[in-house]
Amino acid sequence: MPRPLAIGPIVLPGPAVQAALSGYSDPAMRLVARAHGAPYALHEVVLDTNVLQKGKLQRRILAVDPKDHPVGGQLMGSDPTHFGAAAQKLVAAGYDVVDINFGCPVNKVLGRRRGGWLLQDPDTALAMVDTVLQAVGGEVPVTVKMRRGFDDSPEAERRFFTILEGAIARGVAAITLHPRTVQQKYVGPSRWPFLARCKRHVGSFPLLGSGDLFSPFAVLAMLRETGVEGVTLARGCIGNPFVFGQIQDLLAGRPALRPTAAQQRAAIAQHWQLAVPYYGGEEKALPHVRMHVIKYGQFHAEPLWARERLVQLRRPEQLLDLVGTVFDDRFDGIRPRELRPEDAAGSDLASCSE
Ligand SMILES: Cc1cc2nc3c(=O)[nH]c(=O)nc-3n(C[C@H](O)[C@H](O)[C@H](O)COP(=O)(O)O)c2cc1C
């Protein structure tokens, strides 16, 4: 068993949490993940300015469901002065942790000197950490999400360590490290040996690892090979909240089981029920839920067949019938119930923007 993962005063009952996933990790996804064992989940990254600007987006960001705890709010921006006020708004809305994004590799974000771009500018990055820590004043823990540098140059690595050490010295509670460079985006593997090196470097300071966690077996391997206290599931938990229970099973020495068709139907129905009021009606919720529903098809006994059908989802009234037909109990017997390491989810969201 790994050491317990603590984010400041928040001690989590398990090491595997749900990552911030732009376009995906809304309250519906988080609550379904929690129902399946995720002990902590993050909202998708939000711009400091969007948190501060009145409107529908702000209302959505600040709507924290009482059952959705502990939850992290993740901020991105380029100007330290906005960051403090945005962090305070997140805390007032009920977020239990404020996370700062120094990892997003999307070109538009980099062009505005946000996200991963800040790994090139330790002074500004650390000024942002200072501002958030001051604004939050110890009310909730502050954490940081980083990639392993902007690119592969020695200078980028030096800047990475300046930010890592500076953030820890200033008092952040944990750091999540996705050991790809910003330039690398998603091409090539996540460099776990670098994560192991950082873990040794920071000693007992809580580090969460990210990257290429497409099965519960990969999660156990990352914990074992790198020594991190926690991991954040990202692409590997979209359409697959079951992974959180599978991780608990493996950690307890039990076999990890594939979800049954009934469990998949129930998870999708729960996701739909939660998404409809959040997005203000079935029509508006459908595009957000559809992406998840298609991803559930990956864990179907006949994934290609399932995908062909699930992509036909166009109208809200089709959803439950289509899901009932695709995730029919008759598929349960086709593959063995016990999950094997080769059953990992695909990484076909690799080109998605964060
Ligand atoms: C569609 C998508 C959206 C993402 N959104 C965010 C985000 O909002 N904040 C963040 O810190 N990381 C974000 N990430 C990065 C993931 O949290 C994670 O670090 C990365 O995908 C590596 O993990 P994986 O290889 O297991 O997917 C996103 C990744 C993807 C694929």
Ligand as a Chemical Component Dictionary entry (heavy atoms), coordinates in Angstrom:
data_LIG
# 
_chem_comp.id                   LIG 
_chem_comp.type                 NON-POLYMER 
_chem_comp.pdbx_formal_charge   0 
_chem_comp.three_letter_code    LIG 
# 
loop_
_chem_comp_atom.comp_id 
_chem_comp_atom.atom_id 
_chem_comp_atom.alt_atom_id 
_chem_comp_atom.type_symbol 
_chem_comp_atom.charge 
_chem_comp_atom.model_Cartn_x 
_chem_comp_atom.model_Cartn_y 
_chem_comp_atom.model_Cartn_z 
_chem_comp_atom.pdbx_ordinal 
LIG C1  C1  C 0 -9.085 16.339 -22.943 1  
LIG C2  C2  C 0 -8.085 16.694 -21.889 2  
LIG C3  C3  C 0 -8.318 17.787 -21.069 3  
LIG C4  C4  C 0 -7.395 18.133 -20.064 4  
LIG N1  N1  N 0 -7.668 19.187 -19.243 5  
LIG C5  C5  C 0 -6.816 19.494 -18.238 6  
LIG C6  C6  C 0 -7.115 20.540 -17.331 7  
LIG O1  O1  O 0 -8.150 21.208 -17.405 8  
LIG N2  N2  N 0 -6.202 20.797 -16.353 9  
LIG C7  C7  C 0 -5.047 20.068 -16.210 10 
LIG O2  O2  O 0 -4.270 20.323 -15.301 11 
LIG N3  N3  N 0 -4.763 19.074 -17.045 12 
LIG C8  C8  C 0 -5.620 18.760 -18.039 13 
LIG N4  N4  N 0 -5.342 17.703 -18.864 14 
LIG C9  C9  C 0 -4.137 16.913 -18.615 15 
LIG C10 C10 C 0 -4.474 15.691 -17.767 16 
LIG O3  O3  O 0 -4.937 16.063 -16.483 17 
LIG C11 C11 C 0 -3.254 14.760 -17.613 18 
LIG O4  O4  O 0 -2.217 15.435 -16.947 19 
LIG C12 C12 C 0 -2.758 14.255 -18.958 20 
LIG O5  O5  O 0 -3.826 13.887 -19.805 21 
LIG C13 C13 C 0 -1.819 13.063 -18.790 22 
LIG O6  O6  O 0 -2.472 11.980 -18.243 23 
LIG P1  P1  P 0 -2.962 10.706 -19.160 24 
LIG O7  O7  O 0 -1.819 10.416 -20.106 25 
LIG O8  O8  O 0 -3.205 9.615  -18.146 26 
LIG O9  O9  O 0 -4.188 11.159 -19.885 27 
LIG C14 C14 C 0 -6.217 17.368 -19.886 28 
LIG C15 C15 C 0 -5.995 16.280 -20.725 29 
LIG C16 C16 C 0 -6.894 15.931 -21.715 30 
LIG C17 C17 C 0 -6.624 14.738 -22.583 31 
# 
loop_
_chem_comp_bond.comp_id 
_chem_comp_bond.atom_id_1 
_chem_comp_bond.atom_id_2 
_chem_comp_bond.value_order 
_chem_comp_bond.pdbx_ordinal 
LIG C1  C2  SING 1  
LIG C2  C3  SING 2  
LIG C2  C16 DOUB 3  
LIG C3  C4  DOUB 4  
LIG C4  N1  SING 5  
LIG C4  C14 SING 6  
LIG N1  C5  DOUB 7  
LIG C5  C6  SING 8  
LIG C5  C8  SING 9  
LIG C6  O1  DOUB 10 
LIG C6  N2  SING 11 
LIG N2  C7  SING 12 
LIG C7  O2  DOUB 13 
LIG C7  N3  SING 14 
LIG N3  C8  DOUB 15 
LIG C8  N4  SING 16 
LIG N4  C9  SING 17 
LIG N4  C14 SING 18 
LIG C9  C10 SING 19 
LIG C10 O3  SING 20 
LIG C10 C11 SING 21 
LIG C11 O4  SING 22 
LIG C11 C12 SING 23 
LIG C12 O5  SING 24 
LIG C12 C13 SING 25 
LIG C13 O6  SING 26 
LIG O6  P1  SING 27 
LIG P1  O7  DOUB 28 
LIG P1  O8  SING 29 
LIG P1  O9  SING 30 
LIG C14 C15 DOUB 31 
LIG C15 C16 SING 32 
LIG C16 C17 SING 33 
# 
